[in-house]
Each structure stands twice: as structure tokens, then as C-alpha cells.
Amino acid sequence: MAIPVWRRLALSALALMISALLLRGQISSAIVLRGDQEAYVGHDAHANTLYLRALFVDPHNAVAVDRFAFGSLSGHRPKAMRRGIRVASRYLTQTPRDTTVLMDRALLEEALARFTAAEHDFGRVALLRPSAQAYTFAGFAALRAGDRKGAVAYLHGAARIDASYVPARVALARIGR
């Protein structure tokens, strides 16, 4: 007994949809790799398009978010940087402890002179993954935001983690603390 064509097509379509759902992480990662190839040869706009496509396939792809946010930063275009912040923020609502994406968003905020927001994100990175660099970045953002007391606290935090970290030591010396 022959199976009607419409049933075979329906079963094939169903099989493809199930495969796409099961393999979306791998498909998204493959698209990110393609974006990396485009970025490597200097096609940054096309690379960012591919990173967004990867996020469409799998919105939880941290690597795609990181690449898109960082690519938005390296272009030095305010509109692209604001979009990078939106993409990173959307991802961070689901995964608020991802320090790589938090750092990306903080760098974008700092580039757009949103120093208070940058200080907040750098500070969260420093608390979640203590490093002299994160504390120092938070300190510099605090200084630019006009929060001298907060800057001193962050810079002392950096010095507690690594007393030999030169940027924190130099900043503390300039502030006079």
C-alpha cells in the first residue's frame, strides 16, 4: 500500500522541524563560526548580521551575544553600540551572572559615556568574578561618573586582589589615596 504524497511531505516537514529544534544549538554555533570567518577577513557588518542570525536560531548562545556586543563596540558607531547594549541586556535578563557579557555591556556603556551604568556592570563583574582588572575598570567608571568615594573603594578592592596591579596603583596615587 502506497503512502500518499501529502503524508510523506507532512512527515518530512515534521522531521525537519524536530531536527531543527534538537539541533538549534549546533546550528547557531555553526553560524557563529561563519561570522568569525567574516570578521577575520574584515567584513564586520556581515559578521554582526550572522551573529544576530545565530541568536535568532538560539537566543541563549552566549558566544553569539559576546561576539555581537564586542563587534558593536569595535565599530565605534553609537547606533550599533546601543544595539549591542540591547542585545546584551536581553540575554542578561535570562543569564544575569554571565560575566563575559556583563563586561561587554559595561564596555559599550562606557564608550557611550554612560558611566554610572558602566560602573554598575563593572562592579557586578568584580563581585561575580573578582579580578583586579574588573575592580579597576569599575573604579575608572566611577571616577568618570563623579563618584570619587566609590572609585577609591573599587581601586582598593583591586589592590587587595593584586597589590602589584599597576593601573590600580597609579589611579590610587593620582587620586591621593
N, C-alpha and C positions, 0 to 999 in steps of 0.2 A: 504494500500500500504506500503510495507516494504522499509525502508531506506537502501540503500546499505552499506555494512560494511566499505568500504573505506571512505564514507561520515561521518559515525559515528566516525571513527578514526580521521579524519581530524577535525571534530567539537570538539572532546575531546582534541586533541592536541592544538587547538586554545584556548579552555577554560583554559587549563593548562598554556599556555603562558601568557594569560591575567591575570590570578590569580598571577602568579609569578611576573609580573610587578607591579601589585597593592599591593602585599604583601611583596615586597622585603625588605622594612624597618623592618618589623616584623621578617622576616626570618633571616635577618642579625643580629638583636638583639638577637634572639634565639641562633645563632651560637656564639655570644659574650658570652652569659651566659654559654654555654658549654665550651668555652675557659677559663672562670673564674673558672669553676669547675676543669678543668685540672690544672690550675695554683695553685689552692688551695691545691691539692694533690701533688704538686711538679713536675708536668710534663710540665715544662716551654716551651720546644721546641714544644710540641704538642699544647699547648695553643697558642703560636705565630702563628702556622700554621692555627689554627682555626680563629684567629683574621684576618689573611690575607684572609682567605676564606670569612669571613664576609664582608671584604672590596671589594672583587670581586663581591659579591652579591649587595652591596650598597656602592659605593665609597665615599658617603657623611656621613658615620657613624662615627661621631666624637668620640664616645666611643671606637670603634674598633681601630681607629688611636691612641688614647691615650693609650689604653692597649698595643698595639703592640710596640709603641715607648718606653713606660716605661718598658715593658718586655725586650726590646732590651738593655736598659740601665742596668737593674739588672743582666744581664748575663755577663757583663764586657768583652765581646768579640768584638774587634774593627770591624770585618766584620759585625756582627749583628747590632752594633751601627750605622755604616754607612748606613745600610739598613733602620734602624729606622729613620734616618735623611731624606732619600729619600722618605719614605712613608709619613712622616710628611710634608715635603716640597710640595709634590704633593697635599696633602689635603689643605695646606695653600694657594696654588695658587687659590683655589676656595673659601676658607673661611679665608681670611688673618687676621681677627680680633679675632680668636679663641685663647684666652689667655692660655687655658689649653694645647693645642697642641704646641703653641709657647714656653711655659715653658718647655715642654718635649723636644722639639728640642734643646732649649738652654742648657739643662742639658746634652743631648747627645753630643753637640758640645764641651761643657766644658770638658766632660770626655775624648774626643779625642784631647784635648789641642788646639782646635780651638777657642781661647779666644776672638778674635775680633768678630767672628760670634756670639759667645755666648753673648758677651756684647750687640751686636745689638739686639738680640732676647729678652734678659732680659730687655733691655731698652724699647723695644716696649711693652712688658707686663706691665712694670711700667707706661707707658703713657696710655695704654688702660684700665688698672685696677690698679690704684695707690695703692700700698701697700709698707710698709717698707721692707718687705721681697724681693719683686721684685727689688726695688731700691738697696738694699744691695747686692743681687746677681749680679746685673749689675755692681755695684762698685767693687766687688771682681774680676769679669771677666775683667773689665777694668784694674785693677792693674796687673793681670796676662798677659794682652796684652801689658803692658808697658805704658798705658795711665793714668798716675797719676792724671792729671787735671780732666779727665773725671770721674775717680774713686771718687775723692773728691766731684764733683758735684752730682753724684749719691748718695753717702753716706749722703750728706747734704739733698738731697731730701727725703731720708729715715727718717732722723731726723725731718724734717718738718712734715712728716705724723705722726710719733710716736717718740717723744723725749725720750721715755723710752726703745726703741728697742735696746737691749744690743749689738747684733752683729754690728750694725752700729756705736754705740758709741765707742765700743772697737776699731773698724777699724779706725775711725777718730782719736782716741787718738794715735794709733800706727803710723799713717801717720804724725801726728803732726798738725792736723787742727782742 
